[in-house]
Amino acid sequence: MKTYSAKPADIEKKWYIVDATDLVLGRMSAEVATILRGKHKPTYTPSMDMGDNVIVINAEKVHLTGKKLSDKKYYSHTGYPGGIRETDPARILAGKFPERVVKKSIQRMISRNPLGRQQMSNLYVYAGNEHPHQAQQPEVLDLASKNPKNNKVRK
């Protein structure tokens, strides 16, 4: 029996929408990364972009468990000597671009190569409830009902 390998003509892409309100960041990111890679499909081929398009709305309302909101650090470098900068998720979520926390979390679960960059182009993250993709008729993906640990109510 030969191993099935998908051709570009065989790939069908769907659109999903995820509401990130009170979802745990890591659990949501793992599910979205699986869909972006296409591993949820029976015809998954590792060398092809099999994944679907995912829209994440309400990214500013995502939940981090434990003390990650204050203790977790994100590092960046300016390129100059001594130019390392650090920030925490609380500051990013309260800032101008709160969707970057969700986007970085998902990006770090995708492989770091040209295929991974192509798969990341199928991700659309919005801080609020509005998105410009109504014409694609996205299916609602309810991650909160998959596991009780996925949904955390803020205190």
Backbone torsions as a table, in degrees:
resi	resn	phi	psi	omega
1	MET	NA	134.6	-179.2
2	LYS	-88.1	149.6	176.2
3	THR	-75.3	134.3	-179.8
4	TYR	-75.1	134.0	175.6
5	SER	-131.9	120.8	-176.2
6	ALA	-70.7	145.4	174.5
7	LYS	-101.4	157.8	179.1
8	PRO	-57.2	-30.3	179.7
9	ALA	-72.7	-21.4	-177.9
10	ASP	-82.8	-13.1	-172.4
11	ILE	-81.1	126.8	174.9
12	GLU	-117.5	124.2	-178.3
13	LYS	-103.7	133.0	176.1
14	LYS	-109.5	169.4	177.8
15	TRP	-116.3	131.8	176.8
16	TYR	-122.5	150.7	175.2
17	ILE	-125.5	133.3	-178.9
18	VAL	-120.7	127.4	174.4
19	ASP	-93.4	114.9	-173.3
20	ALA	-86.8	9.2	-179.0
21	THR	-61.3	119.5	178.3
22	ASP	59.5	18.6	173.1
23	LEU	-84.5	147.5	176.5
24	VAL	-73.6	129.0	-171.9
25	LEU	-56.7	-51.4	-176.0
26	GLY	-65.0	-41.3	-179.6
27	ARG	-67.4	-41.8	177.7
28	MET	-64.8	-43.3	-178.4
29	SER	-62.9	-38.7	179.3
30	ALA	-64.6	-41.5	178.5
31	GLU	-66.4	-43.9	-179.1
32	VAL	-66.2	-39.5	178.9
33	ALA	-63.0	-37.6	177.5
34	THR	-63.2	-41.4	-179.8
35	ILE	-70.0	-40.3	178.8
36	LEU	-62.7	-37.3	179.5
37	ARG	-76.6	-25.2	-179.4
38	GLY	92.2	14.7	-177.1
39	LYS	-73.9	-8.9	178.1
40	HIS	-84.0	-6.2	-178.2
41	LYS	-96.3	144.7	177.8
42	PRO	-69.8	-17.2	-178.8
43	THR	-97.4	21.1	-176.3
44	TYR	-56.3	129.1	175.0
45	THR	-125.4	120.9	-173.1
46	PRO	-61.3	-26.6	-175.0
47	SER	-93.1	3.0	-177.6
48	MET	-118.4	153.9	174.4
49	ASP	-83.6	87.3	-176.4
50	MET	-89.8	-12.7	-169.7
51	GLY	-68.4	163.4	178.8
52	ASP	-97.2	171.1	176.7
53	ASN	-86.9	136.3	-177.9
54	VAL	-126.5	131.6	175.1
55	ILE	-111.1	125.0	177.1
56	VAL	-110.9	120.7	177.9
57	ILE	-111.6	163.3	-178.2
58	ASN	57.8	42.7	-178.8
59	ALA	-66.0	-23.7	179.9
60	GLU	-72.6	-13.3	-177.7
61	LYS	-103.2	16.0	-179.9
62	VAL	-70.5	154.9	-174.5
63	HIS	-116.0	136.3	173.6
64	LEU	-112.0	133.5	-176.4
65	THR	-84.2	162.5	177.5
66	GLY	63.5	-142.1	-179.8
67	LYS	-102.5	22.1	-177.5
68	LYS	-64.4	-28.0	-179.2
69	LEU	-60.4	-32.9	-179.1
70	SER	-109.2	-31.0	-173.8
71	ASP	-89.3	-27.7	-179.3
72	LYS	-69.8	140.3	-179.0
73	LYS	-122.9	139.7	171.4
74	TYR	-109.8	130.0	-177.8
75	TYR	-110.7	143.5	172.6
76	SER	-142.2	161.1	-178.3
77	HIS	-129.3	136.9	-177.7
78	THR	-78.3	-18.9	-177.1
79	GLY	102.7	-11.1	178.2
80	TYR	-98.2	155.5	177.8
81	PRO	-58.6	131.3	-178.9
82	GLY	74.0	17.8	-173.5
83	GLY	-95.2	26.9	178.8
84	ILE	-78.7	135.9	-178.9
85	ARG	-124.0	146.1	177.3
86	GLU	-131.9	148.2	176.2
87	THR	-147.9	166.1	179.9
88	ASP	-116.9	161.4	-176.9
89	PRO	-59.9	-31.9	-179.2
90	ALA	-61.9	-40.6	-179.6
91	ARG	-70.1	-37.4	179.8
92	ILE	-70.3	-43.8	-179.4
93	LEU	-65.3	-29.6	178.4
94	ALA	-86.2	-8.7	-174.9
95	GLY	-88.0	-158.3	-173.5
96	LYS	-77.2	-30.9	-176.4
97	PHE	-124.3	72.9	-178.0
98	PRO	-68.2	-17.4	-179.4
99	GLU	-71.2	-13.3	-178.5
100	ARG	-66.8	-28.4	178.2
101	VAL	-64.2	-45.2	-179.6
102	VAL	-68.5	-44.5	-177.5
103	LYS	-62.7	-43.5	179.4
104	LYS	-66.1	-38.7	-179.8
105	SER	-62.5	-42.8	179.3
106	ILE	-72.6	-39.0	-178.1
107	GLN	-61.4	-35.7	-178.7
108	ARG	-76.8	-6.0	175.4
109	MET	-101.0	-3.9	178.1
110	ILE	-101.8	146.9	-179.0
111	SER	-61.6	147.9	-174.7
112	ARG	-97.3	75.1	179.6
113	ASN	-154.0	179.1	-178.3
114	PRO	-57.4	-35.8	178.2
115	LEU	-66.5	-39.9	178.1
116	GLY	-64.0	-38.6	178.0
117	ARG	-67.3	-35.4	176.8
118	GLN	-67.0	-39.5	178.8
119	GLN	-68.2	-36.0	179.1
120	MET	-68.3	-22.2	177.9
121	SER	-71.2	-9.9	177.4
122	ASN	-92.6	7.0	179.8
123	LEU	-105.2	132.0	178.1
124	TYR	-128.0	117.8	-176.7
125	VAL	-117.3	130.5	179.7
126	TYR	-128.3	138.4	-177.9
127	ALA	-69.5	-37.3	-176.6
128	GLY	-100.9	-162.5	-176.3
129	ASN	-88.9	-13.5	-175.8
130	GLU	-89.2	144.0	173.1
131	HIS	-151.9	149.7	-175.6
132	PRO	-92.0	25.1	-173.5
133	HIS	-113.4	31.0	179.6
134	GLN	-65.1	-30.9	-177.3
135	ALA	-66.1	-23.5	-179.6
136	GLN	-81.1	-7.2	179.9
137	GLN	50.5	65.0	-177.7
138	PRO	-70.7	145.8	175.0
139	GLU	-82.9	141.7	178.1
140	VAL	-78.3	128.4	178.8
141	LEU	-108.4	110.2	-175.8
142	ASP	-93.6	94.7	-179.5
143	LEU	-80.2	-23.6	-177.5
144	ALA	-66.6	-29.8	-177.5
145	SER	-84.7	-10.5	-179.0
146	LYS	-69.5	-37.0	-178.0
147	ASN	-151.6	136.3	180.0
148	PRO	-62.3	-20.9	-179.9
149	LYS	-77.4	-13.9	-178.1
150	ASN	-72.1	-27.2	-173.3
151	ASN	-111.9	123.5	177.1
152	LYS	-122.0	128.3	175.9
153	VAL	-86.7	130.5	-178.8
154	ARG	-67.9	144.8	-179.7
155	LYS	-103.3	NA	NA
